[in-house]
């Protein structure tokens, strides 16, 4: 009995000890999980394939598998940084899939945001090459095909413009991004600073995007030197690694048939080799995940949902191994509470009180000029939206490469630190235009032109512009433009130009009689004239301006294959107004454009060296564009009107119609006279989006209805004497400008097929 009693007492004692030990372990885990292994999540680069990382995260969350530290490279640095902020996998997925990743490769402000002067320059010269050429003709190389302005804006938005951090250990989950010091070709672990900048540095594709400077390092994508930073996770204290590798497969020998594929093969080999070196550091209990994403490429952002599903699949398949690190429900709740507490301490604000602005000015402009263009009041609460709008106002000048900002704590002040970099390949830039039109019947026309813009002539942003156009239409123009204040609200400009073009006229019986012929006569003429102007303007808004100026011109009209010649001169003042907030000039979806000019001319003309005709006349011209859109459908309404009351035989201020959408069925410049009225409705349906990463070339189908005419006498203007026309077309908004294949027909039996690239309706 005594032995049994003692045995029972021993049994209960051991049981109490075991219970006590379990209670102690539970308390230890509840007070901070100090007894369990610390799990490090390592995410590789892979562009759009990075959505697979989010799929892996969703499976980890569903199965109560914690993440204690995160490291990532390139897109892995982005996903890791978002999760390190404390967002859930679902929140990261929602933001990532909703983001416009194409905008990350758009440095320029949209057309609607560009200042009015830049809009006009770009509409005239659609091939935006932006080639740097110095005033002495020396070529200036750029540091990357894209400067990363769009990516910086996108990442600031996705990270809620999180302020600078002294350490990324202060995030909800300790985090590191890996990039490459391109000067030393060595890996750099980014451990502090502005989260969006750290992500961007790690994502900066060498050669395609301008490097990011961080702590004296010039950084690009970390993929080549360390595409799967296992070592950085160990350095953060990880005991167990879960690594996700989004590697590309090597091309087969048969596929190595182009220079691009050969270069891609070498890049893929180096990236995979760096990941292999990191994988070799992993321990037996670590977990390596290789999602099946071979169906997509890095720029395939439209396939991110599929990549997300691939990430989920590989994680679900690996659950038997992953579940070793699953936490009990109570412990996982403790983990989440700790994570959410840390998230609340670093959560970003939608607005900040800004005490002052500090510029890191890497431009030829003065601080005063840049502050004026920012137009941002301080000593008040400023929203993130206002900050981005101020950056966009600067970017709309189209002379800056990258504009970034951070909000820094300086003693008891919130300082908005703006880093403004001018284009390193400036201040002279070369753009082009190419236009080709063939009506497959009477006429083929082509033009090739170049535009040179030299900026920073003055501290306020003075410019010199020189343009030359060769081909069927010939022009040479030069202009000087001088803002009168730092805000560029008022300006003055002056310039001269030369122009030569061929136009067709149908002379009335009376006009034919003047040059010794009977009856109506159709003649081909060549206009050649010189112009000069000086004007002062007021930029009412970035999208509207009014100007007053004085213009003079001198030229002659020669009959082609004939002897008749008319010389003329004219000079006088003019007043112009422009309002233009169209999102696209040739394929607009929203906005409105109105251009109007009225002037007074004192003219003199001489026909075949006979007596001169002198007179005072008023000339005017206006055109209006208004698009209406619904989903993939658009309707563009165009109205044009203009004329002059001069009395010379061939009008000095000639108005024309002809060509696609300008009385389709006629060729360009076929209808000419003193007065012009045209109304056009152009319908289009967006058939294909055609996103190609850095650019897009959407395809449209549609048609037009047109009514209008040109007249020599105001009394002849009327509906009965006007002409109806229509067209059907296939159009492409290409990088070379609008491309059309169309058929047009006008009343009277005029019809034509059109193939055109470049400018269509002016």
Beta strands, then each sheet from edge to edge (+ up, - down):
strand 1: 39-43
strand 2: 69-73
strand 3: 127-133
strand 4: 139-140
strand 5: 174-181
strand 6: 186-190
strand 7: 212-214
strand 8: 217-221
strand 9: 240-244
strand 10: 287-289
strand 11: 351-354
strand 12: 356-362
strand 13: 380-383
strand 14: 400-410
strand 15: 413-422
strand 16: 428-438
strand 17: 444-454
strand 18: 463-471
strand 19: 474-483
strand 20: 490-507
strand 21: 521-541
strand 22: 544-559
strand 23: 565-580
strand 24: 593-607
strand 25: 612-630
strand 26: 633-644
strand 27: 655-657
strand 28: 671-673
strand 29: 675-688
strand 30: 699-711
strand 31: 723-734
strand 32: 737-746
strand 33: 751-757
sheet 1: 6+ 5- 2- 1- 9- 10-
sheet 2: 4+ 3- 16+ 17- 18+ 19- 20+ 21- 22+ 23- 24+ 25- 26+ 29- 30+ 31- 32+ 33-
sheet 3: 6+ 5- 8+ 7-
sheet 4: 11+ 13-
sheet 5: 12+ 15+ 14-
sheet 6: 27+ 28-
end
